[in-house]
Amino acid sequence: MNLASHHPNARQYISNLAASGRYDFASREVQSALGVSADAVKLALNRLAKQKLVASPSRGFWVIVPPEYRSLGCLPADQFVPALMKRAQEAYYVGLLSAAQYYGAAHQRPQALSVVLAKNRAPIQCGMVRVDFVARKRVAEVPLQSFNTPRGTLQVSSPEATALDLVGYAEHAGGLNQVATVLSELAETLDAEKLAAAAETAPVPWAQRLGYLLDHLGFSAKTAALKAHVRKHARVSALLLPKAPGARGRRNKDWRLYVNAKVEAEL
């Protein structure tokens, strides 16, 4: 059978797949199911892609694009990332501003889905859909919450882990002022004891910076356990803004932190 000349077979395959509730597949699965060459599969899937029926966020990995998402040119990232990470056998979670959005704390809708992995990975651009990856140590230990999507379950960092990541990767979240803005909205959902537990999975300076920012924003009631964590683990004073040139600024004794930047929440 030549799939290139019997194109409806590929269309029927993805139609049957969608009918069963599955919206992702590998090109090799199509090849196996239809008994054709890899080149024939590539040609057929490219034809379907031109019709915006399917899209390929990653090499060899395809998604079916329902009519409501044709204008995006891809399935939304939160609906294919779990399947992609499962195929890659990588621990992951949605983090930073993308995670904050799940807790009602994203100041504005992120343009890309931020996914945290144990190692670096090139960003994904699939139609108008973008996924940015951030590398972080001890990914498998980070506290998570599960959220249901129309295509499955998405792993998202807990509010407490999200707060720590925002401070730890401030440059990926629009800078400290943007982080402070999101923290001011996220703080109400934070649990003081869970915050200290999440800090055990992160570098100590992240806890020092986060504790200072929460106090600065008026959420000192959330920081007692985190302060105890810092007193126990902080061996040196950290900088609030690590890469800022010039003077260290004043030292905050509570958080063993040099406040070398002025931070204002953009409310």
N, C-alpha and C positions, 0 to 999 in steps of 0.2 A: 504494500500500500504506500502510495506517495502522498504524504500529508499535505504537501504544498498544493497538490491538485485536488485534494479532498478536504479543503479547508473547513467545511462544516463539522468534521470530526473533532477538531480542536475546539471549536465553538461549543459543540455538544458536551465535550469533556468539562469545560468550565461551567457550563449551565448546570450539569448534573452535580458538580462540586458545590456550587452555590445553593442548589436545592437541598443539599444535605447539611447546609449550615456552615460550610467551610469556605473561607475566602482567601486562602493562601495555598501555594503549591510550589514545588520545585520543577524546573524544566525537565529534569530526569524522570520525574513521576509521569509526566505527559508522554515522554518517549517510551517508557515501560508499558503504560496503559494502552497506547495506540500501536506499539510495535513498529516504530519508524526510526529513521536516522536522527541524530542530533541536529544535523543541518536542516532537516525538514521541520523539526520542532521549532527551531530558531526562526525560520521563515514564517511559520504559521503564527507564532506568538507575536512576532513583530507586526504582522498584519492586524492582529487583534488589538495590539497596542496603539496602532495608528487610528483605530476606530474608538479608542479610549475605553475599551472593554476590559483591558488588563493593563498592569503597569509593573515595572521591576525596580523596587527600591534597592536591591542588592543583587550582585551577580548570581545568577541561577535561582534566585528567589523571586516569585511573582505573587501579585495580589489581584483579585477580581475587583473591579471598580463598579459598584452599583450606580444606577442612574443619578441618584442624588449627589454623588461625589464626582461626576464626570467633569464638572467645571474645575475641580482641583487637579484633575489629571492623575489622581492616586487615591488610595484609601487613606483616611486620616491616620497619622502616625501612631496614635494611641491604640488603634485597632490592628496594626500589624507588628508593632515592636515586640509584644510578647511571643508571637510565633517565630519571629526572626531570631530572637535571643535563645529560644528553645532549640531551634535548629543549630545555632552556633554553639550551644551548650555553654552559654556564658551567664553568670549571675549578673543581674542588672537591677536598677530601679530608676523610676522617673524622679528627678530631683530639681533643686533650685527653684526658679520662678515657675516652672511647669508644675512642680509639686505644690507650691504655695497656692496655685490656682485651685487645686482640689480642696483646699481648706478655706476658700473664699478670701484669700489674702493677696492675690496678684493685683497689683496696682493697675496694670494694663495687660491685655492678653499677650503672652509671649509669642513671638513670630516663629519660633522653632520649639520642638519638644526637646527638652534637655534630659538625656539619659546618662546615668552614671555606671561605669564599668570598671573592672579591675585594671584594664589596659587601654591604651589609646586606640581609637578607631576613627577612620575618616568620616566626616559628616555625610549624611544622606540627603540628596535632593531628588525628589520624585514628584514631577509636576510642580505644583505650588507648595508641596509639603516638604518640610525640612526637619531633619533630626540632627541635633548636635550632641556629641559624646564628650564626657568629662571623665578622666581617669582618676580613681581614688583607691587608696589602700583599704583593706579590710571591708570591702563591699558586702561580703556575705554576712557580716556581723551587724550591719546597720539596721535599726528597727524600721519595719515597713508596715504599711497598711495596704489592703487589697481593694481595688475599685473595679466594678463591673463596667465593661464597655459592650456595645452591640455585638462584638466579635470574641469576647472572652474576658479574662481577668488581667488587670494591669497592676504591677507592683509599684507603689509610690512610697517615698521616704515618709516616716511619721512626721507630725508637726515639729517635734523636738529635733529630729535629725535634719529636717529641712532648714530649721533656723541655724543650726551649726554649719551646714553646707553653704548657706547663703553668705555667712561671714567668712568661711574658709575659701570660698571661690567668688569673692565680691566682684572681681573683674569680669566674671561670666554673668553677673546679675545687674550690670549697669552702674557699678560703683557703690561706695558706702552710703551715700545719700539715698539711693534707690533701695539698698538693703534695709536701711532704717525705716523707710516708708513701708516696705512689706512687713518688717518685724512689728511695726506698730499695729498692723492689722492681724498678724499671725499670733501675737502674744496672748490674746485671750484664750486661744485653744491649747496653750502650752501647759503641761503638767510639770511642776517643779522637780519631783522625784524622777520622772521619766527623762527630764532634761539632763540631769546628772548622769543617769544611766546611759543615755545616748552619747554623752561626752566621753565615756570610756572607750568608744570606738573611733574617736577623732583626735587629732593633734591637740595638745594642751593649749597652745596659743589661740585656737578657735574658741575654746571655752572662755579664755580670758577676754577676748574681744566681744564675744556675745554677751557675757555677763555685764560688761561695762555698758554696751549699747542698750540692753534691757533696762538697766538702772537709769541711764540717760533719758530713756523714753518714758520713764515713770512706771515701770513694771518691776520694781524691787521685790514685790511679794512673790515673784516667780523665781528668784535667784538664790535663795538661801542654800539649797542643796548644791547648786552649781558652784557657789562660792567655796563651800567646803571641799569640793572636788579640786578646785584651783589651788587652795591652800595646801592640799595634800600632794599635788603633782607638779605644780609650777616651780621649776628650779631657777628660772631667770625671768626677768621682766621682758615682756614682748612689746612690739610696736602695734598700735592700733591700725596704722596703715603701713604695712611692711615695706613697700617699695617707694615710699615718699622720701624725697631728698631733704637734706637740711637737718635742723635741730630735732632732738627727740621729743621736745615738749614736756609738759608737766607729767609727773609720775602719779598714777592712781594706786594707792597702797592696797585697797580692797582687791583689786584685780591684777596687781603686779603688772601694770600696763603703762607704757608711755603714750600719752594722748597727743599724738603728733598730727592730728587732723581735726578740723571742725566738722561735725556731722549734724545735718538737719534733715528731718523727715519731710518729704515733699508732699504734704497733705493739702 
